[in-house]
Structure formats: structure tokens, C-alpha cells
Amino acid sequence: MHIAIPAERLAGEHRVAATPETVKKLAAAGHTVAVEAGAGKAAAIPDAAYREAGASIVEQRPALLSGADIVLCVGSPDAADLDALKSGAVLAGMLSPYHNPLLPQLAAKRVSAFALELLPRTTRAQSMDVLSSQNNIAGYKAVLLACQFYPRFMPMLMTAAGTVKAARVLVLGVGVAGLQAIATAKRLGAVVEAYDVRPATREQVESLGAKFIEVPMSDEEKAASSGVYAREMTPEFLARQNELLAKRAAAADIVITTALIPGKPAPVLLPAASVAAMRPGSVIVDLAAESGGNCELTRAGEAWQSDNGVHLVGLTNLPSMVAADASSLYARNLLTFLGLLLSAEGLKIDLEDDLLAATLITHQGELRFGTTAKPAAQTNKEPQHG
């Protein structure tokens, strides 16, 4: 197969979908790999490294895409890129299926598009779980960003001039990002406590040396919070949760929020009143900023300071700020995923495979995501961007 790796065009996106390590393995398996010139520069990978691994470097983006059987990307290509893809090509990456207005265009081009964010959270999928690999990095970077804005030390220090107290860190949401944030803050010497709507995460929190905060639940509420992902809860539960979290946030120096509900706006865990009760110099790093934010005052893509002196950090795409390692992990995820598609006989899309079926959003002219598979409208018009 001919595999193409385009440079990412989204502003602030520094990751790349393949590294010399994965290119070398693809080439050794008999595939040809073409990389757009400069695609890895922001991730500290020069074109020469790709050449040494067996890839060709292509200057012209349309030619790169039009000749590819498989295109590997980080974020979704734009409309012009989709026009360049050949009919029947395979596209794999983080395609934002819940918010991507170009899915009908992908279907109309008869592209088999795989959105890796939709991988089930199963043991078999762990080695290709792009959300886990990238959220792990986001949790780490969130703590470093908090340190950048926090005007004090993180660890307790005993000096001749006196003792400096350790920072108190509150982590809201104990998924992959939250756990990494807890671990990183602990390594930096902070006193950490964490909250998640899923009581089952208590053991993970305590294993990292943090204190778990628990909101009392009814049996019905426990059932709703027993899965891998958090779900929307009852108004009564939310009232109890908000009261407790407001108290814990007021006592914290740094709050890192990570709570997301797939396909829906992020739950608001810190209303404006909670921010108003926090001390001057406190920091909130909101990893859910792109989905509306866990803090009512979060501004996606911005870091600003409230009137009472609280720093609100809503910077997005934190994994891209650690582009070299983020790309390395992401590229390995993609390489493993390709193993489901490629064999000695060539490309095979097995719809009986649960991982392929879960991630395949367009295929053979059908739009499969969010609805029963149906033929895409054949049109030469570009879809409207909402």
C-alpha cells in the first residue's frame, strides 16, 4: 500500500502522524511511505530522518494525497484536502466525528474514514488508544502550566528564611489525564486531592498518594456512574456535588479539571461563584475548555486573570505542546491500528471486527456515524461549516 503523511495545517498543531520509527516498520512490511516536506519539523523530526527510515519527501500536498491508498493524520483534513483524496482511500486519525461538518464530503468521496477517538475502552484496544496516550500527556502538561501561572512553590520548602507550605492541588475528573495530573503534582511535592463522579476511581487516586473526595450517592446515582465514562447525573446529585466542590476549590491553590462526556458539552463543575471564593493567585487549568469548559468562566484558547486574582487557563491542545513525545506515542497507536487493516493480501476492512466497526465513520459512500448507515448525497458543493 502507498501511505501518505501530510503536515498538519491547524493552527497550533505541532504533532505528526508518523515518526521515523513507524515509517521504518511500514517500509519493512513492504509499504511505500510518503511524507509531506516539513511535516515533522515542529515535533523535532527533520525530513532527513524520514528519508533515512525509508520514506520519500513530497513537496506538493495535492500530489501527496491524491496518490495515497492510506492517509494518516492527527486532525481532520480540510475540504480542499478531501477533494484531493482518491475515491476509496482510507483516512485514519482523530477526525472529531461529533463536530466535523465534512463527514458528508468524506462519504461522498467514498473514503473509508476511521475516527480513532471512537475506539472502545477495551483491553484489546489499549495499544492503539489515542485518547489515552494523548490525555496522558495533557495531564502532565496541565500541571506544568499551573506551575507557570502559580506565584508560589509547589513543594514544601524549609529554608533559613522560613518554611514555605506545599501547594494544595485539586484534580476534578480521574480519567487518564486526571491520574497523570495527580502523579505529576505529587512528584512536584504538592498535597493532592481528587474527585470523580465514579466511586470506583477511589483506589486509583489513593494508590498515587492523593486523597479521594466523595459525594454521597443514591443507588440510582451509583448505577449511572459505574461505567468507564462519566454520565450526566441527577439535579439533586449535582447540587450536592457543586456544594462540596466549591468548598474544596476555595481551599485549593491549583485546580485542574478534566471531566468530559463524549459527544456532549463538558459538565460545569466550577461556577462563577466558586471562582469568586478562591484565593488571589490561585490557578484553574481547564482541560475541557474546547468542549465548553468545566469552569463557567473558562475561555477556550485563552489564559486570563479574574477580578479577584484567579488565573483561568483554557489553553487547548496541550499534547501538541509536547509534540515530540506526543507524536511518538500517537504514531505507535496508528501503526498498531493499521495492523487490523493490513495483511499479506493487502487492505481488508473487516466490519465484523469490533474495533474497526466502532471507528469506521464513512465507508463505500455511506455515512455510518451517528445514524444508521445510509448513502451520502452525491454533490459537487462543499458542505456548509456550522
C-alpha atoms as one frame of an Amber mdcrd trajectory, in Angstrom:
protein
   0.000   0.000   0.000   1.018   3.611  -0.569   0.753   5.528   2.726   0.839
   9.328   2.959   1.660  11.502   5.968   0.589  15.124   5.435   1.720  18.051
   7.543  -0.936  19.272   9.970  -2.486  22.595   8.976  -4.495  23.505  12.088
  -3.011  26.490  13.912  -1.063  25.364  16.972  -0.933  21.715  15.906   2.692
  20.567  16.079   2.213  16.806  16.094   2.709  14.468  13.154   1.064  11.112
  12.433   4.222   9.110  11.752   7.775   9.061  13.059  10.934   7.536  11.603
  10.348   4.567  13.920   6.918   3.783  12.476   7.934   4.656   8.908  10.767
   2.149   9.116   8.372  -0.583  10.238   5.878   0.209   7.477   8.628   0.178
   4.863   9.969  -3.125   6.196   6.479  -4.589   5.741   6.606  -3.703   2.040
   4.580  -0.497   2.022   5.720   2.763   0.460   5.533   5.853   2.645   5.478
   9.475   1.510   5.791  12.353   3.989   4.995  15.973   3.211   8.074  18.173
   3.425   8.403  19.717   6.867   5.632  17.583   8.402   7.759  16.630  11.411
   9.697  19.851  11.893   7.623  21.124  14.839   7.959  17.706  16.502  11.760
  17.831  16.187  11.828  15.374  13.258  13.717  16.644  10.184  12.935  15.418
   6.677  16.315  13.678   6.578  15.250  11.370   9.420  12.220  10.251   7.422
  14.395   9.639   4.343  16.789   7.514   6.363  13.821   5.469   7.603  12.732
   4.731   4.026  10.151   7.429   3.242  10.074   9.773   0.302   9.591  13.505
   0.906   6.920  15.201  -1.216   6.708  18.962  -1.633   3.308  19.159  -3.325
   0.440  18.390  -0.935  -2.250  17.597  -3.565   0.069  15.091  -5.237   0.858
  13.505  -1.866  -2.823  12.986  -1.058  -4.117  12.002  -4.489  -1.659   9.142
  -4.831  -2.279   7.600  -1.413  -4.154   4.418  -0.604  -3.987   5.315   3.099
  -3.640   8.763   4.671  -2.613   9.039   8.319  -3.327  12.319  10.068  -3.576
  13.871  13.527  -6.578  16.154  12.989  -9.210  16.113  10.274  -8.121  17.381
   6.837  -9.920  20.401   5.412 -12.298  20.450   2.447  -9.545  21.074  -0.112
  -7.571  18.092   1.185 -10.630  15.859   0.996 -11.118  16.884  -2.625  -7.588
  15.672  -3.334  -8.147  12.189  -1.888  -8.820   9.469  -4.383 -12.080   7.563
  -4.238 -11.843   4.529  -1.964  -8.866   5.804   0.012  -8.521   5.101   3.742
  -8.193   8.012   6.179  -7.250   7.397   9.809  -6.785   9.914  12.594  -8.601
  11.952  15.215 -11.414  13.153  12.954 -13.669  14.859  15.559 -16.751  12.879
  14.491 -19.120  14.665  16.883 -18.370  18.098  15.436 -16.904  17.520  11.956
 -19.013  19.175   9.215 -17.056  17.383   6.488 -18.336  13.857   7.145 -20.840
  14.033   4.249 -18.000  15.078   1.936 -15.903  12.126   3.135 -18.774   9.775
   2.425 -19.442  11.294  -0.986 -15.781  10.699  -1.890 -16.252   7.038  -0.866
 -13.421   7.420   1.657 -13.203   4.805   4.408 -12.596   7.130   7.356 -11.596
   5.863  10.795 -12.009   8.204  13.792  -9.719   6.737  16.417 -11.357   8.713
  19.233 -14.206   6.201  18.976 -12.119   3.162  19.896 -13.813   1.155  22.670
 -12.028   1.282  26.016 -11.175  -2.432  25.996  -8.026  -4.400  26.725  -7.579
  -5.251  23.050  -7.692  -1.578  22.075  -5.211  -0.307  24.679  -2.155  -0.272
  22.417  -3.978   1.857  19.819  -5.959   4.091  22.212  -5.083   7.578  21.010
  -7.194   9.280  23.658  -5.282   7.580  26.442  -1.847   8.318  25.002  -2.643
  11.968  24.328  -4.631  12.601  27.515  -1.715  11.218  29.493   0.422  13.987
  28.043  -2.298  16.597  28.610  -2.490  15.721  32.312   1.264  16.121  32.670
   1.362  19.413  30.782  -1.587  20.795  32.753   0.439  20.654  35.961   3.406
  22.377  34.333   1.105  25.118  33.044  -0.297  25.528  36.532   3.246  25.959
  37.848   3.857  28.638  35.243   0.946  30.752  36.482   1.084  29.879  40.200
   3.120  32.559  42.022   4.440  30.210  44.691   6.413  26.971  45.064   4.752
  23.585  44.613   6.686  21.628  47.292   7.121  22.448  50.942  10.495  24.090
  51.491  12.293  24.564  54.799  14.802  27.386  54.457  16.793  29.669  56.725
  14.281  32.385  55.856  11.361  30.242  56.972   9.120  27.427  55.816   7.117
  27.527  52.581   3.935  25.483  52.612   3.258  22.919  49.892   0.682  23.854
  47.272  -2.731  22.235  47.535  -3.889  20.761  44.215  -7.430  19.650  43.425
  -7.960  17.412  40.374 -11.511  17.104  39.055 -12.035  14.057  36.851  -9.929
  10.935  37.310  -9.508   9.557  33.827  -6.128   9.155  32.150  -5.425  12.914
  32.195  -6.524  13.277  35.793  -4.400  10.395  37.009  -1.335  11.781  35.263
  -2.040  15.217  36.728  -2.218  13.680  40.208   1.032  11.775  39.698   2.865
  14.820  38.312   1.657  17.146  41.074   2.708  14.593  43.698   6.170  14.296
  42.126   6.484  18.074  42.397   5.685  17.911  46.106   2.093  19.172  46.192
  -0.643  17.985  48.527  -3.238  16.487  46.160  -6.886  15.560  46.412  -9.130
  14.403  43.570 -12.768  13.940  42.697 -14.608  11.822  40.145 -18.278  11.000
  39.808 -17.248   7.328  39.565 -16.561   5.983  43.075 -14.576   3.113  41.567
 -11.700   5.525  40.880 -11.005   5.924  44.609  -8.472   3.089  44.618  -6.522
   4.611  41.716  -6.430   8.029  43.372  -5.269   6.660  46.717  -2.639   4.445
  45.051  -0.979   7.651  43.817  -0.919   9.127  47.305  -3.800  11.553  46.863
  -6.987  11.949  48.883 -10.278  10.975  47.212 -13.260  13.298  47.640 -16.618
  11.542  47.581 -20.121  12.942  47.176 -22.830  10.792  48.821 -24.869   8.882
  46.202 -28.185   7.076  45.979 -28.268   3.565  44.478 -29.647   5.011  41.222
 -26.830   7.536  41.027 -24.227   4.848  41.694 -25.606   2.807  38.793 -25.326
   5.817  36.477 -21.686   6.355  37.431 -20.456   2.781  37.182 -19.113   2.870
  33.611 -15.786   3.802  32.042 -17.043   7.285  31.167 -18.917   9.683  33.406
 -22.584  10.220  32.574 -24.987  13.056  33.204 -26.280  12.915  36.784 -29.489
  13.931  38.556 -30.080  17.579  39.564 -30.094  16.525  43.226 -26.692  14.904
  42.905 -25.308  17.890  41.012 -26.405  20.224  43.808 -24.573  18.128  46.416
 -21.546  17.858  44.141 -21.341  21.592  43.473 -21.576  22.440  47.168 -18.716
  20.103  48.055 -16.514  21.081  45.122 -16.970  24.781  45.879 -15.598  24.178
  49.390 -12.642  22.140  48.129 -11.826  24.645  45.366 -11.821  27.503  47.900
  -9.207  25.603  49.914  -7.059  24.747  46.856  -4.191  26.670  45.313  -4.451
  24.891  41.954  -7.474  23.218  40.380  -7.085  21.013  37.298 -10.326  19.969
  35.623 -10.548  17.091  33.142 -14.210  15.979  33.133 -15.728  15.196  29.717
 -18.883  13.470  28.478 -18.348  12.068  24.942 -20.379  13.951  22.364 -21.814
  16.462  24.843 -20.737  19.768  26.413 -18.397  19.384  29.347 -20.137  19.446
  32.752 -19.741  22.694  34.673 -18.052  21.815  37.963 -16.888  25.287  38.954
 -19.495  28.027  38.563 -18.504  31.684  38.739 -19.375  31.803  42.433 -16.793
  29.089  43.166 -14.096  31.060  41.347 -15.049  34.183  43.305 -14.429  32.292
  46.548 -10.890  31.212  45.578  -7.806  32.998  46.869  -5.812  35.520  44.809
  -3.009  33.762  42.955  -4.951  30.516  42.638  -4.902  28.760  39.269  -7.523
  26.809  37.338  -6.323  24.757  34.345  -9.372  23.581  32.400  -8.608  20.635
  30.116 -12.238  20.595  28.987 -12.008  24.134  27.580 -12.553  23.041  23.975
 -15.838  21.337  24.942 -17.220  24.322  26.817 -15.134  24.028  29.971 -15.616
  22.573  33.441 -15.338  26.116  34.795 -18.085  28.574  33.906 -15.530  31.344
  33.309 -13.159  29.384  31.068 -12.321  30.991  27.734 -11.187  28.394  25.216
  -7.710  29.163  23.904  -7.050  31.887  26.489  -5.312  32.349  29.822  -6.631
  35.304  31.810  -6.984  36.570  35.361 -10.278  37.223  37.120 -11.021  40.357
  39.134 -10.235  38.500  42.374  -6.832  37.397  41.088  -7.552  33.803  39.979
  -5.695  32.642  36.863  -8.011  30.810  34.466  -6.099  28.754  31.893  -8.208
  27.482  28.990  -5.398  26.745  26.552  -6.304  23.901  24.214  -4.415  21.034
  22.568  -1.930  20.564  25.380  -0.450  17.381  23.850   0.791  19.497  20.946
   2.911  21.452  23.437   4.885  18.220  23.980   4.940  17.482  20.271   7.914
  15.113  20.043   6.698  12.544  22.571   3.037  13.109  21.701   3.833  12.304
  18.063   5.867   9.257  19.038   3.039   7.759  21.082   0.355   8.712  18.574
   2.305   7.249  15.658   2.650   3.941  17.516  -1.093   3.950  18.166  -1.723
   4.395  14.445   0.784   1.722  13.477  -0.937  -0.784  15.736  -4.337   0.189
  14.339  -3.089  -0.337  10.797  -2.300  -3.911  11.799  -6.076  -4.501  11.851
  -6.355  -3.336   8.237  -3.214  -4.616   6.536  -2.177  -8.175   5.843  -0.075
 -10.061   3.321  -3.073  -9.971   0.966  -3.348  -6.177   1.212  -6.048  -3.950
   2.660  -9.086  -5.553   4.286 -11.814  -3.755   6.231 -13.496  -6.415   8.334
 -16.787  -4.996   9.576 -17.055  -7.929  11.975 -14.046  -6.610  13.869 -15.448
  -4.642  16.799 -12.625  -2.068  16.765 -12.913  -1.355  13.055 -16.697  -1.229
  13.181 -16.652   1.210  16.114 -14.266   3.662  14.438 -15.401   3.475  10.796
 -17.473   6.632  10.261 -17.746   6.638   6.441 -17.390   3.694   4.078 -18.346
   2.895   0.466 -20.404   6.042   0.132 -22.222   5.601   3.434 -22.213   7.900
   6.437 -22.044   5.471   9.338 -21.544   7.742  12.349 -24.474   8.953  14.428
 -27.095   7.275  12.288 -27.953   4.054  10.542 -25.567   3.680   7.613 -27.036
   5.475   4.609 -25.794   6.612   1.191 -24.237  10.050   1.144 -25.782  12.675
  -1.093 -23.769  12.954  -4.282 -22.970  16.619  -4.712 -20.229  18.844  -6.014
 -20.996  21.500  -3.415 -18.859  21.867  -0.331 -20.746  21.293   2.923 -21.579
  24.344   4.981 -19.480  24.880   8.072 -21.684  25.287  11.137
